[in-house]
Amino acid sequence: MTSALPATVAGQDRRKTQPAAALGAAWGDPAIIAQCGVGVPKDYSRTASCTEADGVGWFVPDAQVNDQSADVVMSTAGYRPVLQVTVPATYRPNGLAAAMVELAPMVKQYTRLVHPCH
C-alpha cells in the first residue's frame, strides 16, 4: 500500500522518510505524515461520526474538528488495515480536505471496509 501513496498531497511533494522502509510516507514541511497499519483510535466507536470524501469515511476526533489551530490526526477507522494521516494545522482547512480526497483512491484499492462510518 505504501508504494501506491501519491507523489503529492495537499500541494506538498513527497519527501524521504527514516527509515526508508517505513510503513508510510511524508509530504511537505511541516510534514503531512501517513502511517499504514496503525491501531484503531482510542476514541473511535462504531457510532462515531466521520467525514466522507470520495467515498471514504475519515474519523477525526471532535476536539480536533472544533479547534482550527490544532494538528489533525485522521484515520480510516472503518477499514483494515487502518491508515492514519497527521495533517499539521498550517494546512487547515483546505489541506485537510485535499488529503482526504487525494488518499481515498488508494484506501479503496488497498484496504477492506469492515464497517462504514456514519
ZATI-823881 format. One line per field, with one value per atom (N, C-alpha, C): chain; residue in three letters; x, z, y; residue number from 1. Coordinates in steps of 0.2 Angstrom, whole numbers, plus 2048, in hexadecimal, padded with zeros to 3 digits. Each point is the difference from the previous one (the first is absolute). Layout:
REM ZATI-823881
unit = [A/...]
code = [ALA/...]
c1 = [X/...]
c3 = [Z/...]
c2 = [Y/...]
pos = [NUM/...]
***
This chain:
REM ZATI-823881
unit = [A/A/A/A/A/A/A/A/A/A/A/A/A/A/A/A/A/A/A/A/A/A/A/A/A/A/A/A/A/A/A/A/A/A/A/A/A/A/A/A/A/A/A/A/A/A/A/A/A/A/A/A/A/A/A/A/A/A/A/A/A/A/A/A/A/A/A/A/A/A/A/A/A/A/A/A/A/A/A/A/A/A/A/A/A/A/A/A/A/A/A/A/A/A/A/A/A/A/A/A/A/A/A/A/A/A/A/A/A/A/A/A/A/A/A/A/A/A/A/A/A/A/A/A/A/A/A/A/A/A/A/A/A/A/A/A/A/A/A/A/A/A/A/A/A/A/A/A/A/A/A/A/A/A/A/A/A/A/A/A/A/A/A/A/A/A/A/A/A/A/A/A/A/A/A/A/A/A/A/A/A/A/A/A/A/A/A/A/A/A/A/A/A/A/A/A/A/A/A/A/A/A/A/A/A/A/A/A/A/A/A/A/A/A/A/A/A/A/A/A/A/A/A/A/A/A/A/A/A/A/A/A/A/A/A/A/A/A/A/A/A/A/A/A/A/A/A/A/A/A/A/A/A/A/A/A/A/A/A/A/A/A/A/A/A/A/A/A/A/A/A/A/A/A/A/A/A/A/A/A/A/A/A/A/A/A/A/A/A/A/A/A/A/A/A/A/A/A/A/A/A/A/A/A/A/A/A/A/A/A/A/A/A/A/A/A/A/A/A/A/A/A/A/A/A/A/A/A/A/A/A/A/A/A/A/A/A/A/A/A/A/A/A/A/A/A/A/A/A/A/A/A/A/A]
code = [MET/MET/MET/THR/THR/THR/SER/SER/SER/ALA/ALA/ALA/LEU/LEU/LEU/PRO/PRO/PRO/ALA/ALA/ALA/THR/THR/THR/VAL/VAL/VAL/ALA/ALA/ALA/GLY/GLY/GLY/GLN/GLN/GLN/ASP/ASP/ASP/ARG/ARG/ARG/ARG/ARG/ARG/LYS/LYS/LYS/THR/THR/THR/GLN/GLN/GLN/PRO/PRO/PRO/ALA/ALA/ALA/ALA/ALA/ALA/ALA/ALA/ALA/LEU/LEU/LEU/GLY/GLY/GLY/ALA/ALA/ALA/ALA/ALA/ALA/TRP/TRP/TRP/GLY/GLY/GLY/ASP/ASP/ASP/PRO/PRO/PRO/ALA/ALA/ALA/ILE/ILE/ILE/ILE/ILE/ILE/ALA/ALA/ALA/GLN/GLN/GLN/CYS/CYS/CYS/GLY/GLY/GLY/VAL/VAL/VAL/GLY/GLY/GLY/VAL/VAL/VAL/PRO/PRO/PRO/LYS/LYS/LYS/ASP/ASP/ASP/TYR/TYR/TYR/SER/SER/SER/ARG/ARG/ARG/THR/THR/THR/ALA/ALA/ALA/SER/SER/SER/CYS/CYS/CYS/THR/THR/THR/GLU/GLU/GLU/ALA/ALA/ALA/ASP/ASP/ASP/GLY/GLY/GLY/VAL/VAL/VAL/GLY/GLY/GLY/TRP/TRP/TRP/PHE/PHE/PHE/VAL/VAL/VAL/PRO/PRO/PRO/ASP/ASP/ASP/ALA/ALA/ALA/GLN/GLN/GLN/VAL/VAL/VAL/ASN/ASN/ASN/ASP/ASP/ASP/GLN/GLN/GLN/SER/SER/SER/ALA/ALA/ALA/ASP/ASP/ASP/VAL/VAL/VAL/VAL/VAL/VAL/MET/MET/MET/SER/SER/SER/THR/THR/THR/ALA/ALA/ALA/GLY/GLY/GLY/TYR/TYR/TYR/ARG/ARG/ARG/PRO/PRO/PRO/VAL/VAL/VAL/LEU/LEU/LEU/GLN/GLN/GLN/VAL/VAL/VAL/THR/THR/THR/VAL/VAL/VAL/PRO/PRO/PRO/ALA/ALA/ALA/THR/THR/THR/TYR/TYR/TYR/ARG/ARG/ARG/PRO/PRO/PRO/ASN/ASN/ASN/GLY/GLY/GLY/LEU/LEU/LEU/ALA/ALA/ALA/ALA/ALA/ALA/ALA/ALA/ALA/MET/MET/MET/VAL/VAL/VAL/GLU/GLU/GLU/LEU/LEU/LEU/ALA/ALA/ALA/PRO/PRO/PRO/MET/MET/MET/VAL/VAL/VAL/LYS/LYS/LYS/GLN/GLN/GLN/TYR/TYR/TYR/THR/THR/THR/ARG/ARG/ARG/LEU/LEU/LEU/VAL/VAL/VAL/HIS/HIS/HIS/PRO/PRO/PRO/CYS/CYS/CYS/HIS/HIS/HIS]
c1 = [804/7FC/804/806/804/803/801/803/7FA/7FA/7FB/7FE/803/7FF/802/7FC/802/806/802/807/7FE/7FA/7FE/7FA/800/7F9/800/7FA/7FE/805/803/804/808/801/806/804/806/804/802/800/802/807/802/807/802/807/803/7FE/7FF/7FF/805/801/805/7FC/801/804/7FC/804/7FD/7FB/800/7FB/7FA/800/7FA/7F9/7FB/7FA/7FC/802/7FC/804/7FE/803/7FF/804/800/800/7FD/7FF/801/804/801/804/800/803/7FC/7FD/800/7FD/801/7FE/7F9/7FD/7FA/802/7FE/803/7FA/801/7FB/804/7FC/803/7FB/802/7FC/800/7FA/800/800/7FE/800/7F9/800/7FA/7FA/7FA/7FA/801/7FE/801/7FC/802/7FD/7F9/7FF/7FA/7FB/801/7FC/7FB/7FA/7FB/7FC/7FC/7FD/7FA/7FE/7FB/804/806/804/7FE/800/7FF/806/800/805/7FF/805/800/801/7FC/800/803/805/803/802/7FD/801/7FE/7FB/7FE/803/805/804/7FE/7FE/7FF/806/801/806/7FE/803/7FE/805/7FD/804/7FD/804/7FE/7FC/7FB/7FC/804/805/804/804/802/804/7FC/7FA/7FB/7FF/7FF/7FD/806/806/806/804/7FE/804/807/803/807/804/7FC/803/802/805/802/7FA/800/7FA/803/7FE/802/7F9/800/7FA/801/7FB/801/7FB/801/7FB/7FE/7FD/7FF/7FB/7FC/7FC/803/806/804/805/802/806/805/806/803/7FE/801/7FF/805/7FE/805/7FF/805/800/804/7FD/803/800/806/801/801/7FC/800/801/806/801/7FB/7FF/7FB/801/807/801/7FD/7FE/7FC/7F9/7FD/7F9/7FD/7FA/7FB/801/803/800/804/806/804/7FD/7FC/7FD/7FB/7FC/7FB/804/805/804/803/803/803/7FB/7FA/7FB/7FE/7FF/7FE/806/806/806/802/7FF/802/7FA/7FA/7FA/801/802/801/804/806/804/7FD/7FC/7FD/7FB/7FC/7FB/803/806/803/804/803/805/7FD/7FB/7FD/7F9/7FE/7F9/7FB/7FA/7FB/7FD/801/7FD/7F9/800/7FA/800/7FB/800/7FF/804/7FE/7FA/7FD/7FA/800]
c3 = [800/800/800/804/800/7F9/7FC/7F9/7FC/802/7FC/802/806/802/7FB/7FF/7FB/801/7FA/800/804/800/803/804/806/804/802/7FF/802/7FD/7FA/7FC/803/804/803/7FD/7FE/7FD/805/7FE/805/801/806/803/803/800/803/807/802/807/803/807/803/805/800/7FA/7FA/7FA/7FA/7FF/803/800/804/803/805/7FC/804/7FE/7FF/7FC/7FF/7FC/800/7FC/803/7FD/803/7FA/800/7FB/804/7FD/802/806/802/806/803/806/804/7FC/803/7FC/801/7FB/800/800/805/801/800/7FB/800/803/804/803/7FF/7FD/7FE/806/801/805/807/802/807/803/806/804/7FF/802/800/805/7FF/805/806/806/806/801/7FD/801/7FA/7FC/7FA/803/7FD/802/7F9/800/7FA/7FE/806/7FF/7FF/800/7FF/7F9/800/7FA/7FC/7F9/7FC/7FA/7FD/7FA/7FA/7FC/7FA/7FA/7FD/7FA/7FB/7FA/7FA/802/804/802/806/803/806/806/805/807/804/802/804/807/805/807/802/803/803/807/805/807/800/804/800/802/805/803/7FA/7FB/7FB/7FB/7FF/7FB/802/807/802/801/801/801/7F9/7FD/7F9/801/806/801/801/801/802/7FA/801/7FB/800/7FA/7FF/7FF/804/7FF/7FE/7F9/7FD/7FF/800/7FF/7FC/7FC/7FD/804/806/805/7FE/7FB/7FE/7FB/7FF/7FB/803/7FD/802/7FA/801/805/801/806/801/7FD/7FD/7FE/804/803/804/7FD/800/7FC/805/801/805/7FB/801/7FC/804/800/804/7FF/805/800/7FB/7FE/7FB/7F9/7FF/7FA/800/806/801/7FC/7FE/7FF/7FA/7FA/7FA/7FF/804/7FF/803/805/803/7FC/7FC/7FB/7FA/7FE/7FB/801/806/802/800/803/800/7F9/7FB/7F9/7FD/800/7FC/803/806/803/7FF/7FF/7FF/7FB/7FA/7FB/803/803/802/806/804/806/7FD/7FB/7FD/7FC/7FE/7FC/804/806/804/807/802/806/800/805/800/805/7FD/805/804/807/804/804/800/802/7FF/7FC/7FE/806/800/804/7FF/805/7FF/800]
c2 = [7FA/806/806/800/806/802/7FC/801/804/7FF/803/807/802/807/805/806/804/804/803/804/807/802/807/7FF/803/801/807/803/807/804/7FF/805/7FF/7FB/7FF/7FA/800/7FB/7FB/7F9/7FB/801/7FE/801/7F9/7FF/7FA/7FF/7FA/7FE/7FC/800/7FC/7FB/7FA/7FD/800/7FF/800/7FB/7FA/7FB/801/806/801/7FE/7FE/7FF/806/805/806/805/806/805/807/805/807/804/806/805/807/804/807/801/807/802/806/7FF/7FA/7FA/7FB/7FA/7FD/7FF/7FC/7F9/7FC/7F9/7FB/7FB/7FA/7FA/7FC/7FA/7FB/7FA/7FB/7FA/7FD/7FB/801/806/803/7FD/801/7FD/805/7FE/804/805/806/806/7FE/802/7FE/803/806/803/7FF/7FB/7FE/7FB/800/7FB/7FF/7FA/7FF/806/803/806/806/801/806/803/807/803/801/800/800/805/802/805/7FB/800/7FC/805/7FD/803/7FB/801/7FB/7F9/7FF/7FA/7FC/804/7FD/804/7FD/803/801/806/802/802/7FD/802/805/805/806/801/800/801/807/800/807/806/7FF/805/803/7FC/802/804/7FD/803/808/800/807/805/7FE/804/801/805/801/802/801/801/7F9/7FB/7F9/7FC/7FC/7FB/7FB/7FD/7FB/7F9/7FB/7F9/7FD/7FE/7FD/7F9/7FC/7F9/7FD/7FB/7FC/7FA/802/7FB/7FA/801/7FB/7FB/801/7FC/7FC/7FB/7FC/7FF/801/803/807/803/807/805/805/805/806/802/806/806/806/805/806/803/806/806/805/806/806/803/806/805/804/805/806/801/805/7FE/7FA/7FE/800/802/801/806/800/7FA/7FC/804/7FD/7FA/7FF/7FB/7F9/801/7FB/7FC/804/7FE/7FD/803/7FE/7F9/7FF/7FA/7FA/801/7FB/7FE/805/7FE/7FD/802/7FE/7F9/7FE/7F9/7FB/802/7FC/7FA/802/7FA/7FB/801/7FB/7FC/804/7FC/7FB/802/7FC/7FA/801/7FA/7FC/802/7FC/7FE/802/7FF/7FD/7FD/7FC/804/802/803/7FB/801/7FB/803/806/803/808/802/807/805/806/805/804/803/803/808]
pos = [1/1/1/2/2/2/3/3/3/4/4/4/5/5/5/6/6/6/7/7/7/8/8/8/9/9/9/10/10/10/11/11/11/12/12/12/13/13/13/14/14/14/15/15/15/16/16/16/17/17/17/18/18/18/19/19/19/20/20/20/21/21/21/22/22/22/23/23/23/24/24/24/25/25/25/26/26/26/27/27/27/28/28/28/29/29/29/30/30/30/31/31/31/32/32/32/33/33/33/34/34/34/35/35/35/36/36/36/37/37/37/38/38/38/39/39/39/40/40/40/41/41/41/42/42/42/43/43/43/44/44/44/45/45/45/46/46/46/47/47/47/48/48/48/49/49/49/50/50/50/51/51/51/52/52/52/53/53/53/54/54/54/55/55/55/56/56/56/57/57/57/58/58/58/59/59/59/60/60/60/61/61/61/62/62/62/63/63/63/64/64/64/65/65/65/66/66/66/67/67/67/68/68/68/69/69/69/70/70/70/71/71/71/72/72/72/73/73/73/74/74/74/75/75/75/76/76/76/77/77/77/78/78/78/79/79/79/80/80/80/81/81/81/82/82/82/83/83/83/84/84/84/85/85/85/86/86/86/87/87/87/88/88/88/89/89/89/90/90/90/91/91/91/92/92/92/93/93/93/94/94/94/95/95/95/96/96/96/97/97/97/98/98/98/99/99/99/100/100/100/101/101/101/102/102/102/103/103/103/104/104/104/105/105/105/106/106/106/107/107/107/108/108/108/109/109/109/110/110/110/111/111/111/112/112/112/113/113/113/114/114/114/115/115/115/116/116/116/117/117/117/118/118/118]
***
